[in-house]
Amino acid sequence: MFCLPVGAQQRPPVGAPTSNVEVNTLPLARPDTQALEDFLSGLIGGLLRSSNVEGLSLVIVKGGDVLLAKGYGVTHSGSSEPIDPELTQFHLGSMSGLMTDVAAMQLVEQGRILLDEDVGAALGERDRKISIGDLLIGRTKADPGLLDSVVAHVSGEPAQTYVRDHILARLGMTHSGFDGTGFVTTGGDMGRFMLAMLNDDAASAKILQPTTVEQMKQMQFTHHAALAGLTYGFAEMQRNGWRGVQRDGESEGFQARLVMIPEIRTGYFIAINGNADPGFWRTLDDALFDHLFPMRETEELAISSLPAPTASNGNEAARTYALGARAGYDFLRAPRALRIRTGASGSLTLWDGETTILQPHAGGFWRSANGNIRVVLENGDIVIDTRVYKRDEMLLVYIGLGALAALGLLGFAAYRIMRA
């Protein structure tokens, strides 16, 4: 997790811009949501009190309506202004690229670029050995602004202008836009975006055809058939028997998370003004997900012909690991380090802030009892969904040096005893 340096000033959410565009308010769902509101008020209130997060905006959509749009806490430290889900803006940081992804998919729909087209060709330059699809999946080490350059070159207008006119304006996202640091938006506007991406016919047709929306949610890459993978613009997730897509964002003093379950057209968006640790996001995300999407039984399909990992594989995996380069779009929940120890019958004990027992499973992976955590050993690395953890060799060096120092002290003590 990347936190601000000690003493660094957090930038408060900027004021909402004015607009002459008339926009209908979000259609609020009418079922009894009091139990949900009470649950979230207690959960989020406790998290805010125990963290450096001053405020939070939450929007939940379901079946073409907004189930909940609510602000918690204040806009910034020292302020008494409450979070307003329709007006309080948050910087989305790396999630800003999602708008460029949608812009690129619009150009794909129009036949102006191809998903397998080399980026250099799209820019009228030499080949770069990177395709448009690669940029959308988010696995390359290319400049994050490269897709913006493609959109600008092909459309003939700056990428920010294109996004404003062809996405934000069409969806009525009048409190969203760009400032000197990137894309800013509100919970209410992201609710409108989720309605479009969850294939609400009226909303999605304003920016993408339903078939294109579905294409964006289809898995394009995975490290292993048992793991969640990457789509055009999102990371997959598998939890409680549900398949979803997610996207995280982070900027100085801000973090945001978007989760959608396409099967039941439900999703939620969370934005905070602060830099929370993975424990904050796990507690909030798990509680919210479990409340909205309870565990359901699903049949474990045959993943591959590989056998279950052996005890020898478990011994090979028993190491300390550090999170490698951020692959994909899900990182707020990810601990920076984890430790694995072997257990009985080839099982693993995973510690990443919490302790989880993982059992070997046919198909060449380990999984938790509820199936929410799946782990693969790949070329000496541990892979959990789209995140790759590298062996923390420096930590092993420190442990080795510590052991040598301890042996030296024991030897010196033995020498003193012998001389006495």
N, C-alpha and C positions, 0 to 999 in steps of 0.2 A: 504494500500500500504506500502511495506517495503522499506524504503529509507535508504541510507547510513548515518551513524552518521555524524554530522557536523565535517568537517576537515578530514574525511576519504578519502583516496586516491582511485581513481577509476583506475582499472587495464586496460591498453590499450589493444586493440585486438592484439593477438599474430601474429607473422609472419606466412605466409603460408608455409607449409612443402614442401619439394621437393618430386617428385615422378617420377618413371620410366614408369608409366602406361600412355599409350596414350589414350586421351579422346577427343571425338568429342565435339566441342562447342555446346552450347544449340541451338536448332533450333528456330530461331527468327521468329515470325509471321510477315507478310508483310503488313497488312492493315494499313491505315493511323492512327498512334497513336499520332500525334502531339498535337491534342486537349487534349488527356489524359495527355501527358507529361507537357503541359503548365498548366493544372489544378493542377497536383501534385506538380509542381515546386513552384507555388504560395502558395499552402496549406502547404507543408512541410517546405518551407523556413520560413514562418511565425511561424510555431510551433517551429522550431529550435531556432529562435531568441527570443522567449518568454519562453524558458525552459532551463533546465540545460543539455539538450541533445546536444552532440557535432556532432553526425553523425548518419546516418540512411541508411540501405540497404533495397531495396524493389524489389521483384520479383513477377510478375503476369504471370500466365500460363492460357492458354485457348485452349481447343480442341486439346491437344497434342503438342502445341507450346508455346514458351515464348512470351508473348505480350509485356512485359517490364522488363528490368533488369537494375536498376539504383542505383547509390549511391548519397547521399546528405550529405553535410558537410564534416567533417574531422574525422580521426581515433581516436583522443583523444585530450583533452585540451592541448593547446600550440603547437599542430602539424599543419603543413600546408599540410600534406599528405591527399589527398581526399579519400573518401570511394570508393573502387572498389568492385562491387557486386560479381566478380569472385574470388578475392584474399583476401579481408579484412575479417578476421575471427571474430566471435562473440561467446561468451560463452552462451550456451542455458540454463544452470541451470536445472530447473525441467523439461523442455521439452526434455532433454536428454533421459528420460525414454521412449520416443516414439520409439527410436531405439531398446530398449530392448523389447518393446511390439511387434514390428515386428519380432524380433528374436524368441520370444516365440510362435508367430503364425506360424512361419516356423516349429517349433518343433511339434506344434499341427497338421499341415499338414502331417508331417512325421509319425504321430501316436506315437511319443515318449513321449508326455504328453497329457492329456485331459483337456479341459476347466473346467470340474466339478471335477477334481481331487484335493484332498487335497494337499496343499503345502508341508506338512510334508511328505506325501507319495512320492511326486516327489523328495524330498531330501533324501529319505531313512530314515526318522525319524518318530517320533510319530506324530499323527494328530495335526494340529494347528487350526482346525476349520475355515480355510480360503482356498478357492479354487483358482486355477490359474485364473479363470474368475474374481473372486473378485479383485485380484491384477490388472488385466488389466482394470477393470472399474474404479479403483482408489478411492473406497469408504472406504477402510479399514484404520485402524490406524497402520498397519504393517510397518516395516522398508521399506523405498522406495527401498532399495537395495536387498530386498528379491527376487524379480523376477530375478535380475542379478545372484543371487546364484542358482536359479533354472536352468537358461540357462547354467551356468557354469557346474553345476553338471551333467545335462542331456547330454550336448554336449561334455563334457570332456575337455573343454578348457576355459580359462578366458572369461567372457562375452564380454569384450572390444575386445578381439581378434576375437571372433565369429562375432560380429557386423562388425568389419573391413573387414573380409574375405567374409562374406555371405550377407552383405547389401551394405556397402560403395563401395567396389571394384566392385561389380556387377553393380552398378548404375553409376560408374565413378565419385564418390564423392571424388576426389583426394585431395581436400583441406579441408577435414573433418577428425577428429580423436579425440583422447583423450589426455589431459594433466593432470597435477596434480589436477586440479579442476573439471574435467569432460569433457563433449563433446563440441568441438568447430567446427564451420562450417561456410560456406559463403552463401550469398544469392543465388549464382548460383547453389551450390550443393543442397540447399533445393528446388530449382526449379526442379532439377532432381528427387528429392524425391517426390515432389508433382505430377509430371507427372506419376510416378509409382502408387501412391495412388489414382489418379483420373482414374485409370483403362485404361491408354493408353496401349494397348495390348503388344506392343513391350517392354515397360519399366516395366510394372507390372510383366510380366512373369519372369523377371530376379530375383525377390525376393519372390513373392507370386502368387498363382493362382488367377485369377480374382474372383472366388467365395469366396476366403478367404479375398480378399480386400473388397468385398461387405459386408462380415460378420463383418468386423471391423467397418463398418459404421452404422450397425444396432443398434437401441436403445436397451439397456439391462436393464436399470433402469431409473425410473423417480419418483419423489415425487408425481406427479399428472398427469393425462392424458392430461391436458391442457398445461403442461410445457415441455420444452425441457429436455432431459435426458442425460444419459451417455452411451457411446458405448465402445467397446474394444479399448482404447487408446485415445479417444476423448470425448469432450462434444458436444452435439447437440446445434444448434442455430436455431431460427425461426425469420426471419426478412424480412420485405417487401414481405411477401408471399412466401419466399424461405426457404427450409430446408438445413442447412449446418452442417459441423462439424468443430471444432476448438480446438486448443491446445495452451496454453500460457506457457512461460518459463521465469525464472528470476534467475539471479546470481548477485553477487556483481558487480555493475557498468554496468550490461547488462540486457536487456529485449528483448523478442521476442514473436511474435504472428503468428500463421498459421491458415488460414481460407480456407475452400474448400466447393464448392457447387457441389456435385457429379452429379446432374441432367444435368448440362451443362458443366461438366468437366472443371471448372474454379476455380482458387484459388489464394491466395496471401500469401506471407511470408514477414514479417517486422521484422527487428532486429535493435536495437538502442544501442549505448554506453552511457548509463546514466540510471538514475532511474526516470522515468516520473510518474506523478500522474495520477489518473484515468481520469481526464479531458483531458489530452493530448491524451490518447488512445481512448477515446470516440470521440473526434473531428476527429482524423485521421481515425479511424476505420469506423465511421458512414459515413464520406464523401467519403471514398474509396468504401465502400459497396454500398452506394446509387448511386454512379457513375457507378459501374460495374453491379449492380443488382437493377435496378429501381423497385419501388413498382408495384406489380401486384395483381390483384384481385384473391382471392382464396375462395372457398366455405368453410364456417365454419362448419365442420362436427360435428355431435352430439358426444360430448366428454363423457358425463355420464348422468345418470338420475338425478343427484343432481340438486336442484333448484339453482337459483342465490342467492348469499349472501344477507342477509337481513341488515337492518339498525342496528340491534343488533350486527350482525357479524362485521359491520363496526366500531361500538363503541369498540368492543373487540380488533380490530386491531389497533385502534388509540393509538399508543405508539411511543417511540423512541427505535431504535434497533441498535445493533452492529453486524458486520459480525462475524459469528462463525468460527469454523475450516474450512479451505479451502477444500471444497468437490469438487472433479472433477478437471477439467483442465482449467477452464475459470475464471481468477481472476484479470487480469490487468485492465479491465474496471470497476471492482466492487468497489464502495465506501466502506469505512470502517464502515460507519454509515448511517442511514436513519431515516427519521421522517415521520409518517403517521398521517393525520388528517381526520376526517369524513366530508363529504359534503352532498349535497342534494340527496335525493332518494337512499341512501345507497352507494353513490360514495365515493371514497377515493382520497385524495390529497397526493401524494408521493413526498417528497423532498429528493434527494440524490445528491445534487449538481445542479440539475435541477428540475423543478417542472412539474409533470405529473398528469393529472386527469385520474383516473381509474374508469370505470363503472362496476357495477356488471353484471355478465354474467351467463346464464344458464350453469350448469356444476360445479358450486361451486367455481368460481374464479372471479377476477377482471382483466380487461384488458384496455390498452390504446386504443385510437380511431383507431390507425393504426395497432393494434394487436401485436406490437413489444415487449411490456412489459406486462407480465402476472404475477399475484400475487396470491398466495394461503396462507390462514391462516391454519397452521398445528400445533396442540398441543400448541398453544400460540406463535408459531414462524411464521415469515414471510418467505416464500420461493419464490425466483425469479429464475426460471429455476433450476440450480443445486446448487444455493447458498442459504444457510440458515442463516437468521438473527435472533439472539436471542434478547429478551427484554433486554435493557440496564438498569439493575436494579440499578447499581451504579449511573448512571446519574439521575435516579428517586430519589435515596437517596439524591444526591446533591441538586436536585430541592427542595425536602422536607426540607432539612436543611436550604436552602436559604429562603424558605417560613417561617419557624419557626424564623429564624433570623430577617426577615422583620417584623413579628408580634411582636417580642420582642422589636424592635426599636420603632414600633408604640405605644406599651404599655408604654414604657419608656417615649416617647414624651407626651402621654396623662397624665401620672403621673406628669410630670414636669408642664404641663399646669394647672392641678388641684391644684398643690401646689403654683402656681404663684398668 
